[in-house]
Amino acid sequence: MIQKIGRTCTHAKLHGFLNLNKQRLLRRLICQDYFITTCDNWLHAEWANQQVYENCARLDVDAYEKEKTRPSGGVHGLLNHLLVIKKTCHSHLMGYDSDIISPDKDLYDDFELLRNALIAEDVIMVDLVHGYSEEQMQYPITYTDQKGMSHTNNIKEILTELFLQQAQIRGAIVFALADYFTIDDLGYIQFARSQNL
């Protein structure tokens, strides 16, 4: 049984902070004409996500179920939200609109099924990024969002949005798990060391 350590997760404050910093980072990336689209960065994201999934699996059943009662759905809600974002982005890149009508849709109630679906999407995204040429990154894609609005963005922009959103959600999950235990560093340098890069 994992004992809860003394820290209260305030998701509303965390999401506000992360949203503000994501907007600042995105503006900086656009100004520098630099987008997070290299396969190396996505391999790091895949690795960091995997560490998060494994740490979520450390929660016992009671703790995981208790997380579901938080206003945001806790760890479970954040994992589902991450999967919704990945599937939606994937569908846009493949040229069709997702049938997921809400960013808060609970795609899986079972953690193992949810984790397997997330891992599968991670692998797909790494393969997609690896397969795009720099010219293809500029291709425009028109899609309909979950509010029924039509938008056009190039592949680089869609990938950058996904990269930043998954980093934001990953951070929120790590923050929530800090109520139970400490998670090792998920930064790029730690990834590089673990992979002997």
SEZABA-584729 format. One record per residue (C-alpha): residue in one letter; z, y negated, x negated; residue number from 1. Coordinates in steps of 0.02 Angstrom, whole numbers, always signed. Layout:
N
   res        Z        Y        X     n
     A        Z        Y        X   NUM
...
This chain:
197
   res        Z        Y        X     n
     M       +0       +0       +0     1
     I      -51     -167      -74     2
     Q      +86     -296      -61     3
     K      +36     -470      -10     4
     I      +71     -603     -141     5
     G     +128     -777      -98     6
     R      -25     -877      -52     7
     T      -94     -931     +115     8
     C     -283     -939     +135     9
     T     -338    -1096     +227    10
     H     -519    -1054     +266    11
     A     -561    -1220     +348    12
     K     -511    -1321     +193    13
     L     -598    -1197      +79    14
     H     -761    -1200     +175    15
     G     -759    -1391     +178    16
     F     -734    -1397       -9    17
     L     -869    -1267      -44    18
     N     -994    -1350      +73    19
     L     -970    -1519      -13    20
     N     -990    -1444     -186    21
     K    -1141    -1340     -133    22
     Q    -1226    -1498      -72    23
     R    -1189    -1588     -235    24
     L    -1252    -1441     -338    25
     L    -1411    -1425     -234    26
     R    -1449    -1610     -256    27
     R    -1424    -1593     -444    28
     L    -1538    -1440     -452    29
     I    -1674    -1527     -352    30
     C    -1663    -1684     -460    31
     Q    -1682    -1578     -616    32
     D    -1827    -1482     -536    33
     Y    -1731    -1323     -576    34
     F    -1706    -1181     -454    35
     I    -1601    -1025     -473    36
     T    -1740     -898     -467    37
     T    -1733     -801     -630    38
     C    -1706     -615     -614    39
     D    -1561     -625     -738    40
     N    -1464     -739     -621    41
     W    -1496     -624     -475    42
     L    -1438     -474     -576    43
     H    -1278     -570     -608    44
     A    -1262     -607     -422    45
     E    -1289     -424     -381    46
     W    -1154     -375     -507    47
     A    -1031     -508     -444    48
     N    -1061     -454     -264    49
     Q    -1027     -274     -313    50
     Q     -861     -323     -391    51
     V     -815     -411     -230    52
     Y     -861     -260     -124    53
     E     -758     -146     -235    54
     N     -608     -261     -222    55
     C     -626     -268      -33    56
     A     -620      -78      -35    57
     R     -448      -90     -119    58
     L     -376     -158      +44    59
     D     -293      -22     +145    60
     V     -347       +4     +326    61
     D     -203      -96     +399    62
     A     -235     -246     +286    63
     Y     -423     -242     +320    64
     E     -395     -232     +508    65
     K     -269     -374     +497    66
     E     -401     -479     +410    67
     K     -511     -462     +564    68
     T     -382     -557     +666    69
     R     -400     -716     +563    70
     P     -494     -858     +651    71
     S     -644     -836     +535    72
     G     -637     -646     +540    73
     G     -559     -645     +368    74
     V     -638     -538     +233    75
     H     -730     -434     +364    76
     G     -804     -588     +447    77
     L     -858     -661     +281    78
     L     -943     -498     +228    79
     N    -1036     -490     +393    80
     H    -1087     -673     +376    81
     L    -1153     -635     +201    82
     L    -1257     -491     +270    83
     V    -1327     -600     +409    84
     I    -1382     -731     +282    85
     K    -1462     -600     +169    86
     K    -1555     -515     +311    87
     T    -1614     -681     +382    88
     C    -1679     -740     +213    89
     H    -1761     -572     +182    90
     S    -1852     -580     +349    91
     H    -1915     -757     +310    92
     L    -1982     -701     +141    93
     M    -2069     -552     +224    94
     G    -2153     -666     +350    95
     Y    -2061     -626     +511    96
     D    -1916     -705     +605    97
     S    -1750     -615     +609    98
     D    -1686     -556     +778    99
     I    -1510     -608     +726   100
     I    -1471     -754     +840   101
     S    -1300     -804     +772   102
     P    -1236     -829     +593   103
     D    -1071     -755     +652   104
     K    -1145     -595     +722   105
     D    -1040     -443     +680   106
     L    -1174     -323     +617   107
     Y    -1053     -184     +566   108
     D     -874     -149     +617   109
     D     -853      -11     +487   110
     F     -823      -71     +309   111
     E     -917      +70     +221   112
     L    -1073      +44     +327   113
     L    -1060     -143     +297   114
     R    -1041     -121     +108   115
     N    -1190       -2     +100   116
     A    -1298     -125     +196   117
     L    -1246     -268      +80   118
     I    -1284     -165      -76   119
     A    -1456     -120       -7   120
     E    -1495     -305      +25   121
     D    -1437     -351     -152   122
     V    -1558     -224     -227   123
     I    -1700     -289     -117   124
     M    -1672     -469     -170   125
     V    -1670     -427     -356   126
     D    -1833     -330     -335   127
     L    -1912     -474     -238   128
     V    -1864     -606     -365   129
     H    -1924     -495     -508   130
     G    -2093     -475     -421   131
     Y    -2131     -659     -390   132
     S    -2237     -758     -512   133
     E    -2202     -942     -541   134
     E    -2356     -983     -436   135
     Q    -2296     -873     -294   136
     M    -2127     -963     -297   137
     Q    -2220    -1117     -233   138
     Y    -2295    -1028      -81   139
     P    -2243    -1112      +82   140
     I    -2164    -1005     +218   141
     T    -2146    -1063     +397   142
     Y    -2005     -985     +496   143
     T    -1894    -1013     +648   144
     D    -1708    -1036     +622   145
     Q    -1568     -968     +731   146
     K    -1573    -1127     +837   147
     G    -1758    -1102     +875   148
     M    -1816    -1242     +759   149
     S    -1971    -1218     +652   150
     H    -1961    -1256     +465   151
     T    -2072    -1240     +313   152
     N    -2002    -1212     +138   153
     N    -2072    -1134      -18   154
     I    -2004     -970      -86   155
     K    -1905    -1057     -223   156
     E    -1812    -1163      -97   157
     I    -1771    -1015      +14   158
     L    -1707     -914     -134   159
     T    -1605    -1060     -198   160
     E    -1523    -1083      -28   161
     L    -1479     -898      -20   162
     F    -1414     -899     -199   163
     L    -1298    -1046     -164   164
     Q    -1240     -981       +5   165
     Q    -1196     -809      -61   166
     A    -1100     -889     -205   167
     Q    -1006     -995      -79   168
     I     -960     -845      +29   169
     R     -916     -740     -123   170
     G     -795     -876     -175   171
     A     -718     -879       -1   172
     I     -693     -691       -4   173
     V     -611     -698     -176   174
     F     -497     -836     -111   175
     A     -450     -728      +40   176
     L     -419     -575      -68   177
     A     -302     -679     -178   178
     D     -174     -653      -40   179
     Y     -166     -471      -96   180
     F     -212     -460     -280   181
     T     -297     -551     -424   182
     I     -483     -522     -454   183
     D     -558     -522     -628   184
     D     -677     -658     -685   185
     L     -846     -646     -597   186
     G     -936     -773     -707   187
     Y    -1101     -748     -795   188
     I    -1023     -727     -967   189
     Q     -913     -586     -904   190
     F    -1067     -506     -826   191
     A    -1165     -522     -988   192
     R    -1022     -442    -1086   193
     S    -1008     -299     -962   194
     Q    -1195     -266     -977   195
     N    -1199     -289    -1167   196
     L    -1327     -429    -1150   197
